[in-house]
Amino acid sequence: MEKILTVVQVVFAVGLIGLILLQNKGGGLSGVFGGSEVSNVYRTKRGMEKNLFLLTIIFTILFLGASLANILLRA
């Protein structure tokens, strides 16, 4: 059972990394130092960007659950 949970945890981790890398960067560091990307501060997510965002949240929750289950199983 421990091996299955470890494999599931790795799959969720790799999927989460991929989803984070697919998301839009939004201007890089220029927004941090007062760049010209002021118009993007209050925009809403639409279409594929929203789906990626929601899928990232779901994968994060699943990864957290698999990690906690793995810790509790080993204890």
Backbone bond lengths (Angstrom), bond angles and torsions (degrees), N, CA, C in turn:
res aa  C-N    CA-C-N  psi(-1)  N-CA   C-N-CA  omega(-1)  CA-C   N-CA-C  phi
1 M - - - 1.444 - - 1.532 111.44 -
2 E 1.346 115.88 -35.63 1.461 119.27 179.85 1.528 111.38 -64.00
3 K 1.332 116.08 -38.61 1.469 119.46 -179.49 1.536 110.80 -66.43
4 I 1.324 116.28 -38.79 1.466 119.98 179.48 1.525 110.14 -64.01
5 L 1.332 116.96 -44.91 1.463 120.16 178.89 1.523 111.86 -64.70
6 T 1.319 116.91 -36.55 1.466 119.99 178.06 1.522 110.82 -66.18
7 V 1.324 117.43 -41.35 1.467 121.03 178.33 1.534 110.27 -65.52
8 V 1.326 116.50 -42.52 1.465 120.71 178.15 1.527 110.07 -62.23
9 Q 1.320 116.65 -41.07 1.464 121.30 179.04 1.524 111.06 -63.38
10 V 1.318 117.82 -41.70 1.468 121.52 178.72 1.527 110.42 -66.39
11 V 1.322 117.35 -40.47 1.465 120.61 179.16 1.528 110.49 -62.64
12 F 1.340 116.79 -44.64 1.465 119.84 178.04 1.526 111.32 -65.23
13 A 1.325 117.51 -36.91 1.463 120.83 179.79 1.529 111.02 -65.58
14 V 1.321 117.36 -45.20 1.463 120.74 178.93 1.524 110.76 -65.70
15 G 1.333 116.75 -41.13 1.460 120.05 176.92 1.515 112.21 -63.50
16 L 1.321 116.90 -38.98 1.460 121.42 178.74 1.523 111.39 -66.48
17 I 1.317 117.01 -40.64 1.466 120.69 176.22 1.521 110.42 -61.94
18 G 1.319 116.97 -44.48 1.464 120.86 179.01 1.521 112.35 -62.64
19 L 1.333 116.81 -42.16 1.465 120.12 179.76 1.523 111.78 -66.03
20 I 1.316 116.82 -38.59 1.463 119.72 178.73 1.521 110.48 -66.80
21 L 1.320 117.55 -39.84 1.463 120.51 179.82 1.528 112.46 -69.75
22 L 1.330 117.79 -26.22 1.463 120.91 178.97 1.525 113.38 -77.38
23 Q 1.323 116.86 -18.42 1.456 119.50 -176.96 1.511 111.23 -71.28
24 N 1.319 115.02 155.06 1.460 122.51 -177.45 1.524 110.03 -68.59
25 K 1.318 116.32 136.06 1.456 120.49 -178.02 1.523 112.02 -73.27
26 G 1.320 119.36 -38.00 1.452 122.22 176.12 1.510 115.30 77.05
27 G 1.300 119.51 32.11 1.450 120.88 172.85 1.507 115.84 104.80
28 G 1.297 119.07 -3.89 1.448 120.39 177.10 1.523 113.10 67.33
29 L 1.324 116.49 -140.31 1.457 121.71 -176.59 1.521 113.61 -84.22
30 S 1.320 118.87 -5.50 1.463 119.75 -177.98 1.522 111.65 -64.51
31 G 1.329 118.10 -31.11 1.452 120.92 178.27 1.516 112.80 -71.93
32 V 1.325 117.01 -27.28 1.452 120.87 179.98 1.523 110.86 -69.40
33 F 1.319 116.72 -38.78 1.458 121.37 -175.74 1.528 112.17 -100.10
34 G 1.317 118.49 25.00 1.454 121.50 176.15 1.509 113.87 77.62
35 G 1.297 117.27 39.96 1.463 121.17 -179.91 1.513 112.26 -73.35
36 S 1.315 116.32 -172.71 1.462 121.33 -175.35 1.523 113.34 -85.07
37 E 1.300 118.79 9.89 1.458 122.82 -177.82 1.528 111.27 -88.47
38 V 1.315 118.21 38.42 1.462 122.00 -177.73 1.521 111.11 -69.34
39 S 1.304 118.83 -31.65 1.466 121.49 -176.34 1.526 112.24 -69.11
40 N 1.321 119.56 -19.58 1.462 122.38 -178.41 1.522 113.20 -88.40
41 V 1.307 118.88 0.71 1.451 120.90 -174.62 1.521 111.36 -69.03
42 Y 1.326 118.33 -42.41 1.451 121.52 -173.21 1.525 113.63 -110.97
43 R 1.294 118.09 27.83 1.461 118.54 -179.49 1.524 110.21 -87.25
44 T 1.335 116.21 154.36 1.457 120.90 -178.81 1.518 109.86 -96.16
45 K 1.324 114.37 154.70 1.461 120.51 178.16 1.530 108.44 -83.51
46 R 1.335 116.35 136.57 1.461 120.75 -179.57 1.515 109.97 -137.73
47 G 1.315 114.97 152.62 1.454 121.71 172.95 1.515 113.66 62.71
48 M 1.332 115.07 -130.44 1.457 121.44 -175.48 1.524 111.99 -64.62
49 E 1.322 117.07 -33.17 1.465 120.79 179.17 1.533 110.83 -62.97
50 K 1.325 116.59 -40.37 1.459 121.06 178.48 1.527 110.73 -67.85
51 N 1.339 116.27 -40.73 1.461 120.28 178.86 1.526 111.51 -63.93
52 L 1.338 117.11 -41.56 1.462 120.33 176.99 1.522 111.28 -63.24
53 F 1.327 116.37 -39.97 1.459 121.30 179.00 1.527 110.83 -62.88
54 L 1.333 117.37 -46.87 1.460 121.11 179.81 1.526 111.80 -66.48
55 L 1.320 116.49 -39.44 1.465 120.59 177.78 1.528 110.87 -65.41
56 T 1.325 117.03 -34.95 1.459 120.70 176.43 1.524 110.68 -64.74
57 I 1.324 117.15 -41.09 1.466 120.65 177.64 1.528 110.36 -63.95
58 I 1.323 117.45 -42.72 1.469 121.46 179.91 1.520 110.62 -63.81
59 F 1.345 117.35 -44.83 1.463 120.27 179.31 1.527 111.24 -64.91
60 T 1.338 117.04 -34.34 1.459 120.38 177.81 1.518 110.87 -64.62
61 I 1.326 116.76 -44.00 1.468 120.56 179.14 1.519 110.68 -65.76
62 L 1.329 117.48 -41.63 1.472 120.82 178.67 1.524 111.42 -65.62
63 F 1.334 117.20 -39.55 1.461 120.94 177.85 1.525 110.44 -64.81
64 L 1.314 116.67 -42.30 1.458 120.57 178.10 1.528 110.93 -62.97
65 G 1.325 116.69 -42.58 1.461 120.47 178.05 1.520 112.74 -63.82
66 A 1.333 116.80 -42.03 1.465 120.22 178.30 1.525 110.76 -66.14
67 S 1.322 116.81 -37.65 1.463 120.35 178.79 1.526 111.32 -65.91
68 L 1.329 116.34 -45.07 1.465 119.92 178.70 1.530 111.43 -64.47
69 A 1.329 116.48 -40.44 1.462 119.61 178.22 1.523 111.25 -64.32
70 N 1.336 116.38 -37.84 1.445 121.14 178.54 1.528 110.94 -66.55
71 I 1.328 116.92 -40.17 1.466 120.60 178.16 1.525 110.80 -67.10
72 L 1.326 117.00 -45.15 1.459 120.43 -178.26 1.525 112.33 -67.66
73 L 1.321 116.95 -31.31 1.461 120.08 178.90 1.530 111.27 -70.57
74 R 1.319 116.39 -34.55 1.474 120.17 -179.01 1.518 112.10 -78.35
75 A 1.317 117.93 -20.43 1.475 120.26 -176.74 1.509 112.86 -76.05
